[in-house]
Structures are given as C-alpha cells and as structure tokens.
Amino acid sequence: MRCHFETNRYVFVGTAETSEAVKTVPDWTYLSVADAARAADWPLATDSAANDWP
C-alpha cells in the first residue's frame, strides 16, 4: 500500500483478532470495523444480512 499511496496516515481497519498485526508495521493506526463504519456513516450488516449477499 505504501508503495502506491503517499499519505500522512495509514489506517488498518480490522477486527480484534487482526488488531495485533498493526503493531509490527510502523506508521499504521488500527481502527475497528465498527469505529470505521461509525466515522464514515456506513451501516453495519448483521451476519445473517451479510449471508444474503448478493
């Protein structure tokens, strides 16, 4: 990602299980999926709704 996009901040959006990965990569910030959705005003689907896609 860093090779393709230059920015002041890189954010890793993931789950609690993947949050530790960001500690090994310098200059990245972890953000939970719920927090990212809230910040972007995105609705979150339930597991049952996600299984209905497409």
C-alpha positions in Angstrom: 0.0 0.0 0.0 2.7 2.4 1.0 4.4 1.9 -2.4 1.3 3.1 -4.2 -0.1 5.8 -2.0 1.7 8.6 -0.1 -0.2 9.9 2.9 0.4 11.2 6.4 -1.6 8.4 7.9 -2.2 4.8 7.2 -5.2 3.0 8.8 -5.7 -0.7 9.2 -9.3 -1.5 9.6 -10.0 -4.9 11.1 -11.3 -7.0 13.9 -9.9 -7.7 17.4 -8.2 -10.8 16.0 -6.3 -8.8 13.5 -5.5 -5.7 15.6 -2.1 -7.1 16.7 -0.8 -7.1 13.1 -0.6 -3.3 13.0 1.9 -3.3 15.9 4.5 -4.8 13.6 4.1 -2.2 10.9 5.5 1.3 11.6 3.3 4.4 11.0 0.0 2.4 10.8 -3.0 3.0 13.0 -5.6 0.3 13.9 -9.3 1.1 13.7 -12.0 -1.4 14.4 -14.6 -2.1 11.7 -17.4 -0.6 13.9 -15.4 2.6 14.6 -14.6 3.0 10.9 -18.2 2.5 9.9 -19.3 5.0 12.5 -16.8 7.6 11.3 -17.8 7.1 7.7 -21.6 6.9 8.5 -21.7 3.4 7.0 -24.4 0.9 8.2 -23.1 -2.4 9.5 -24.8 -5.6 8.4 -25.5 -8.4 10.7 -24.1 -11.9 9.9 -27.4 -13.0 8.6 -27.7 -10.0 6.3 -24.2 -10.5 5.0 -25.0 -14.1 4.1 -27.8 -12.8 1.8 -25.4 -11.0 -0.5 -25.7 -10.6 -3.4 
